[in-house]
Amino acid sequence: MRLPDDQLQRLALHSAFGLHLVAKWMATRSDVDPEIRDRLSVHMAALDGVLSANGHDWIREEIEGTEAALQGR
């Protein structure tokens, strides 16, 4: 399947925001394996970098908060 660039970008954004919501929820749970939390934190940092580099820095503070919560800070 090949998507037009605009649809591919929208799919990527919605996927990133969906992952952020899942990570934010997991950060509030005490029963999440620390390795999973650490790996999610790394992915959130990568998403933050890509989103910010592409003009979506308006969500940076929230993503950084989720990263910190995943790391127990």
Secondary structure, 3 states (H helix, E strand, C coil): CCCCHHHHHHHHHHHHHHHHHHHHHHHCCCCCCHHHHHHHHHHHHHHHHHHHHCCCHHHHHHHHHHHHHHCCC
